[in-house]
Amino acid sequence: MLDTEPEDWFILDIRSDDELETEGEIQNAKHIHLTQLSENYDKLPRDKPIYIFCGSGLRSILVASLMKNKGFINQRVVLGGLEAWNSTTCPVIE
């Protein structure tokens, strides 16, 4: 979907630094670890879709719920982690 929509979206990667190092980073994604989210809500846009990414999708579901409680209404959970990630616009950089 990211490859076919205009670039009016935001990717939030909530994985740990260790995961980024071993699995790779997603190009054009903003990395904010799950444990640092509460002090970084101001760095997230409220005017575009936010795709939330973690290793499998479980932590992303939690973050989507937390964001909803903070008034975010356009967040989308990316399920499947890196195994399911397939994007030419935002490839994984190892």
N, CA and C atoms as an extended XYZ file, in Angstrom:
282
Properties=species:S:1:pos:R:3:atomname:S:1:resname:S:1:resid:I:1 pbc="F F F"
N         0.820       -1.186        0.000 N   MET     1
C         0.000        0.000        0.000 CA  MET     1
C         0.875        1.265        0.000 C   MET     1
N         2.004        1.207        0.734 N   LEU     2
C         2.884        2.371        0.779 CA  LEU     2
C         3.465        2.705       -0.585 C   LEU     2
N         3.650        1.677       -1.415 N   ASP     3
C         4.241        1.894       -2.734 CA  ASP     3
C         3.246        2.449       -3.742 C   ASP     3
N         1.960        2.343       -3.475 N   THR     4
C         0.968        2.816       -4.429 CA  THR     4
C         0.284        4.111       -3.997 C   THR     4
N         0.364        4.441       -2.716 N   GLU     5
C        -0.248        5.675       -2.226 CA  GLU     5
C         0.747        6.823       -2.352 C   GLU     5
N         0.240        8.040       -2.462 N   PRO     6
C         1.167        9.176       -2.425 CA  PRO     6
C         1.896        9.210       -1.083 C   PRO     6
N         3.023        9.865       -1.041 N   GLU     7
C         3.834        9.867        0.174 CA  GLU     7
C         3.231       10.752        1.252 C   GLU     7
N         2.007       10.467        1.601 N   ASP     8
C         1.327       11.199        2.659 CA  ASP     8
C         1.094       10.251        3.826 C   ASP     8
N         2.173        9.624        4.304 N   TRP     9
C         2.104        8.663        5.385 CA  TRP     9
C         3.354        8.796        6.243 C   TRP     9
N         3.346        8.096        7.359 N   PHE    10
C         4.432        8.147        8.331 CA  PHE    10
C         4.628        6.726        8.857 C   PHE    10
N         5.862        6.244        8.862 N   ILE    11
C         6.155        4.911        9.392 CA  ILE    11
C         6.817        5.075       10.749 C   ILE    11
N         6.231        4.442       11.758 N   LEU    12
C         6.764        4.452       13.109 CA  LEU    12
C         7.302        3.058       13.427 C   LEU    12
N         8.603        2.965       13.622 N   ASP    13
C         9.263        1.695       13.948 CA  ASP    13
C         9.534        1.690       15.448 C   ASP    13
N         8.881        0.783       16.176 N   ILE    14
C         9.002        0.765       17.633 CA  ILE    14
C         9.932       -0.336       18.132 C   ILE    14
N        10.699       -0.942       17.234 N   ARG    15
C        11.614       -2.016       17.628 CA  ARG    15
C        12.785       -1.469       18.444 C   ARG    15
N        13.475       -2.373       19.115 N   SER    16
C        14.645       -1.997       19.922 CA  SER    16
C        15.851       -1.719       19.020 C   SER    16
N        16.860       -1.063       19.603 N   ASP    17
C        18.098       -0.815       18.864 CA  ASP    17
C        18.756       -2.123       18.449 C   ASP    17
N        18.693       -3.133       19.315 N   ASP    18
C        19.264       -4.440       18.978 CA  ASP    18
C        18.568       -5.046       17.761 C   ASP    18
N        17.241       -4.919       17.701 N   GLU    19
C        16.500       -5.444       16.546 CA  GLU    19
C        16.894       -4.704       15.270 C   GLU    19
N        17.039       -3.389       15.362 N   LEU    20
C        17.442       -2.614       14.189 CA  LEU    20
C        18.810       -3.055       13.690 C   LEU    20
N        19.701       -3.295       14.632 N   GLU    21
C        21.064       -3.691       14.272 CA  GLU    21
C        21.105       -5.073       13.619 C   GLU    21
N        20.355       -6.014       14.145 N   THR    22
C        20.417       -7.380       13.621 CA  THR    22
C        19.504       -7.607       12.422 C   THR    22
N        18.366       -6.919       12.354 N   GLU    23
C        17.390       -7.172       11.298 CA  GLU    23
C        17.386       -6.114       10.200 C   GLU    23
N        17.916       -4.940       10.496 N   GLY    24
C        17.922       -3.857        9.527 CA  GLY    24
C        16.899       -2.789        9.856 C   GLY    24
N        17.107       -1.617        9.265 N   GLU    25
C        16.211       -0.486        9.470 CA  GLU    25
C        15.345       -0.282        8.241 C   GLU    25
N        14.177        0.257        8.443 N   ILE    26
C        13.280        0.567        7.329 CA  ILE    26
C        13.571        1.991        6.873 C   ILE    26
N        13.915        2.122        5.615 N   GLN    27
C        14.202        3.437        5.054 CA  GLN    27
C        12.968        4.325        5.195 C   GLN    27
N        13.164        5.561        5.559 N   ASN    28
C        12.116        6.579        5.713 CA  ASN    28
C        11.246        6.388        6.951 C   ASN    28
N        11.619        5.494        7.857 N   ALA    29
C        10.842        5.276        9.078 CA  ALA    29
C        11.422        6.107       10.223 C   ALA    29
N        10.559        6.495       11.132 N   LYS    30
C        10.973        7.163       12.369 CA  LYS    30
C        11.068        6.091       13.448 C   LYS    30
N        12.226        5.963       14.073 N   HIS    31
C        12.419        4.962       15.117 CA  HIS    31
C        12.198        5.604       16.479 C   HIS    31
N        11.188        5.121       17.184 N   ILE    32
C        10.954        5.485       18.584 CA  ILE    32
C        10.632        4.179       19.297 C   ILE    32
N        11.509        3.751       20.176 N   HIS    33
C        11.284        2.498       20.880 CA  HIS    33
C        10.001        2.586       21.692 C   HIS    33
N         9.335        1.470       21.807 N   LEU    34
C         8.081        1.381       22.551 CA  LEU    34
C         8.174        2.040       23.924 C   LEU    34
N         9.271        1.828       24.623 N   THR    35
C         9.411        2.370       25.977 CA  THR    35
C         9.608        3.886       25.994 C   THR    35
N         9.895        4.491       24.849 N   GLN    36
C        10.119        5.933       24.770 CA  GLN    36
C         8.945        6.671       24.135 C   GLN    36
N         7.912        5.940       23.810 N   LEU    37
C         6.786        6.540       23.094 CA  LEU    37
C         6.100        7.645       23.896 C   LEU    37
N         5.879        7.415       25.189 N   SER    38
C         5.107        8.373       25.982 CA  SER    38
C         5.725        9.765       26.014 C   SER    38
N         7.039        9.858       25.886 N   GLU    39
C         7.673       11.172       25.877 CA  GLU    39
C         7.921       11.716       24.466 C   GLU    39
N         7.416       11.019       23.449 N   ASN    40
C         7.667       11.435       22.068 CA  ASN    40
C         6.406       11.565       21.209 C   ASN    40
N         5.246       11.605       21.814 N   TYR    41
C         4.015       11.767       21.027 CA  TYR    41
C         4.050       13.029       20.170 C   TYR    41
N         4.732       14.055       20.662 N   ASP    42
C         4.796       15.316       19.920 CA  ASP    42
C         5.586       15.192       18.620 C   ASP    42
N         6.326       14.115       18.427 N   LYS    43
C         7.095       13.903       17.198 CA  LYS    43
C         6.292       13.149       16.138 C   LYS    43
N         5.048       12.808       16.457 N   LEU    44
C         4.199       12.047       15.544 CA  LEU    44
C         3.159       12.955       14.903 C   LEU    44
N         2.938       12.793       13.604 N   PRO    45
C         1.954       13.640       12.934 CA  PRO    45
C         0.526       13.221       13.268 C   PRO    45
N        -0.348       14.178       13.266 N   ARG    46
C        -1.771       13.886       13.485 CA  ARG    46
C        -2.568       14.059       12.201 C   ARG    46
N        -1.893       14.468       11.134 N   ASP    47
C        -2.591       14.786        9.893 CA  ASP    47
C        -2.338       13.794        8.758 C   ASP    47
N        -1.750       12.637        9.076 N   LYS    48
C        -1.504       11.623        8.047 CA  LYS    48
C        -1.528       10.232        8.669 C   LYS    48
N        -1.719        9.204        7.859 N   PRO    49
C        -1.718        7.837        8.391 CA  PRO    49
C        -0.358        7.479        8.991 C   PRO    49
N        -0.391        6.816       10.140 N   ILE    50
C         0.825        6.343       10.791 CA  ILE    50
C         0.809        4.817       10.747 C   ILE    50
N         1.783        4.241       10.058 N   TYR    51
C         1.942        2.798        9.995 CA  TYR    51
C         2.893        2.390       11.118 C   TYR    51
N         2.417        1.565       12.046 N   ILE    52
C         3.199        1.173       13.216 CA  ILE    52
C         3.813       -0.193       12.952 C   ILE    52
N         5.129       -0.270       13.123 N   PHE    53
C         5.876       -1.471       12.777 CA  PHE    53
C         6.694       -1.970       13.957 C   PHE    53
N         6.631       -3.283       14.203 N   CYS    54
C         7.494       -3.938       15.194 CA  CYS    54
C         7.942       -5.266       14.596 C   CYS    54
N         8.446       -6.158       15.412 N   GLY    55
C         8.954       -7.435       14.916 CA  GLY    55
C         7.887       -8.364       14.378 C   GLY    55
N         6.714       -8.369       14.990 N   SER    56
C         5.671       -9.305       14.565 CA  SER    56
C         4.294       -8.667       14.402 C   SER    56
N         4.055       -7.570       15.066 N   GLY    57
C         2.762       -6.910       15.041 CA  GLY    57
C         2.113       -6.831       16.408 C   GLY    57
N         2.582       -7.646       17.346 N   LEU    58
C         1.979       -7.659       18.682 CA  LEU    58
C         2.205       -6.353       19.433 C   LEU    58
N         3.431       -5.866       19.425 N   ARG    59
C         3.717       -4.592       20.099 CA  ARG    59
C         3.043       -3.437       19.376 C   ARG    59
N         2.907       -3.563       18.058 N   SER    60
C         2.242       -2.514       17.279 CA  SER    60
C         0.778       -2.362       17.682 C   SER    60
N         0.132       -3.471       17.978 N   ILE    61
C        -1.263       -3.427       18.425 CA  ILE    61
C        -1.357       -2.655       19.739 C   ILE    61
N        -0.440       -2.918       20.657 N   LEU    62
C        -0.409       -2.201       21.927 CA  LEU    62
C        -0.205       -0.706       21.699 C   LEU    62
N         0.748       -0.354       20.848 N   VAL    63
C         1.041        1.052       20.576 CA  VAL    63
C        -0.152        1.738       19.910 C   VAL    63
N        -0.820        1.056       18.996 N   ALA    64
C        -2.000        1.642       18.353 CA  ALA    64
C        -3.059        1.983       19.392 C   ALA    64
N        -3.232        1.115       20.370 N   SER    65
C        -4.198        1.361       21.442 CA  SER    65
C        -3.768        2.553       22.300 C   SER    65
N        -2.494        2.611       22.655 N   LEU    66
C        -1.985        3.741       23.432 CA  LEU    66
C        -2.166        5.051       22.678 C   LEU    66
N        -1.878        5.026       21.371 N   MET    67
C        -2.022        6.231       20.559 CA  MET    67
C        -3.487        6.654       20.460 C   MET    67
N        -4.373        5.704       20.332 N   LYS    68
C        -5.798        6.021       20.274 CA  LYS    68
C        -6.228        6.739       21.553 C   LYS    68
N        -5.729        6.278       22.694 N   ASN    69
C        -6.042        6.933       23.965 CA  ASN    69
C        -5.488        8.345       24.051 C   ASN    69
N        -4.477        8.655       23.238 N   LYS    70
C        -3.890       10.003       23.193 CA  LYS    70
C        -4.505       10.860       22.086 C   LYS    70
N        -5.531       10.353       21.420 N   GLY    71
C        -6.233       11.149       20.421 CA  GLY    71
C        -5.820       10.929       18.987 C   GLY    71
N        -4.909       10.015       18.733 N   PHE    72
C        -4.532        9.700       17.354 CA  PHE    72
C        -5.636        8.821       16.759 C   PHE    72
N        -6.057        9.132       15.542 N   ILE    73
C        -7.180        8.390       14.960 CA  ILE    73
C        -6.840        7.702       13.643 C   ILE    73
N        -5.638        7.883       13.137 N   ASN    74
C        -5.311        7.332       11.827 CA  ASN    74
C        -4.059        6.463       11.873 C   ASN    74
N        -3.990        5.559       12.856 N   GLN    75
C        -2.851        4.665       12.950 CA  GLN    75
C        -3.228        3.300       12.381 C   GLN    75
N        -2.239        2.662       11.764 N   ARG    76
C        -2.444        1.360       11.132 CA  ARG    76
C        -1.343        0.408       11.576 C   ARG    76
N        -1.732       -0.762       12.024 N   VAL    77
C        -0.783       -1.767       12.497 CA  VAL    77
C        -0.266       -2.576       11.308 C   VAL    77
N         1.052       -2.722       11.227 N   VAL    78
C         1.672       -3.559       10.205 CA  VAL    78
C         1.955       -4.913       10.844 C   VAL    78
N         1.208       -5.927       10.434 N   LEU    79
C         1.375       -7.263       10.999 CA  LEU    79
C         2.417       -8.061       10.223 C   LEU    79
N         3.127       -8.941       10.898 N   GLY    80
C         4.049       -9.850       10.232 CA  GLY    80
C         5.515       -9.487       10.321 C   GLY    80
N         5.852       -8.315       10.809 N   GLY    81
C         7.251       -7.933       10.958 CA  GLY    81
C         8.013       -7.914        9.644 C   GLY    81
N         9.308       -8.148        9.723 N   LEU    82
C        10.150       -8.088        8.528 CA  LEU    82
C         9.820       -9.181        7.523 C   LEU    82
N         9.322      -10.318        7.984 N   GLU    83
C         8.940      -11.394        7.073 CA  GLU    83
C         7.841      -10.934        6.113 C   GLU    83
N         6.959      -10.090        6.604 N   ALA    84
C         5.833       -9.631        5.795 CA  ALA    84
C         6.112       -8.296        5.100 C   ALA    84
N         7.215       -7.643        5.456 N   TRP    85
C         7.510       -6.320        4.903 CA  TRP    85
C         8.004       -6.459        3.478 C   TRP    85
N         7.349       -5.755        2.573 N   ASN    86
C         7.739       -5.781        1.171 CA  ASN    86
C         7.418       -4.418        0.592 C   ASN    86
N         8.413       -3.560        0.515 N   SER    87
C         8.185       -2.211        0.030 CA  SER    87
C         9.380       -1.748       -0.783 C   SER    87
N         9.116       -1.214       -1.969 N   THR    88
C        10.191       -0.631       -2.757 CA  THR    88
C        10.410        0.825       -2.367 C   THR    88
N         9.375        1.471       -1.843 N   THR    89
C         9.488        2.853       -1.407 CA  THR    89
C        10.268        2.944       -0.098 C   THR    89
N        10.082        1.985        0.775 N   CYS    90
C        10.709        1.970        2.094 CA  CYS    90
C        11.374        0.620        2.339 C   CYS    90
N        12.450        0.327        1.636 N   PRO    91
C        13.095       -0.985        1.802 CA  PRO    91
C        13.813       -1.097        3.142 C   PRO    91
N        14.120       -2.325        3.523 N   VAL    92
C        14.915       -2.570        4.729 CA  VAL    92
C        16.384       -2.396        4.360 C   VAL    92
N        17.076       -1.613        5.167 N   ILE    93
C        18.501       -1.363        4.952 CA  ILE    93
C        19.266       -2.127        6.014 C   ILE    93
N        20.114       -3.025        5.586 N   GLU    94
C        20.880       -3.839        6.546 CA  GLU    94
C        22.243       -3.250        6.794 C   GLU    94
